[in-house]
Amino acid sequence: TRYWRDWSSDVCSSDLVTGIPTAAGLEQRVIAFIEGWCFVRSARVKLRRDDGGNLMITRKDARRGARPVLVTAHLDHPAFVVRRRIDARALELEFRGGVHDSYFVGAKLSLIDASDREHVARISTLDAKAKPYKRVTARLAKAAPTVAAGDIARWHLPKPSVAKGLLHTHACDDLAAVAAALAAFDRLLANRKASHVGLLFTRAEEVGFVGAIHAAR
């Protein structure tokens, strides 16, 4: 898709990783990226997934019985998820994450459909007391029949970029840590003394550390 490129070449670029749409429980695009990253390094790393959907990346040359040091990050980001279509241009969405109410009504959104096409909308109303998540209505700038329940939306912000060594992006929490972990691990693969180091990527942190608690248990 548009969010992927050759995993063997500069694949830990933080602007690339932080541009991948993700939400609690809907981390599949980030997971697919990591799977591709591991595939091109399959001679040296192994990828396991637990029954909570968390990802564990370890080295194949790790000594049996060695106590691992795990670098962790979570795969989701505070984001909206489409609940239903109200009409051709109006949508109802829930917000999975914690952000102050003042950032919602009137804010511009980018919605990403199942084919990775982006659509612009603007938030009309906020129900801050809705359970289990805050709920908004939003109106699309143009009719977009491909937008459906389960699609991800996020605030409409400039595309991620790196300028003068600084990352400017809309998803530092926590995809910047995912990018940093992958980059660090890639370098450690050349260090034979670091065979005990691995990566643990967890899911649904923004709605209560769901994946992290599962992994700890």
Secondary structure, DSSP 8 states (H G I E B T S, - for coil): -TT---TTSSTT-HHHHTTS---TT--HHHHHHHHHHHHTTTTTEEEEE-TTS-EEEEETT--TT---EEEEEES--SEEEEEEE-SSSEEEEEEES---GGGTTT-EEEEE-TTS-EEEEEEEEEETT-SSSEEEEEEESS--TT--TT-EEEE-----EEETTEEE-S-IIIIIHHHHHHHHHHHHTT-GGGTTEEEEEES-GGGTSHHHHHHH-
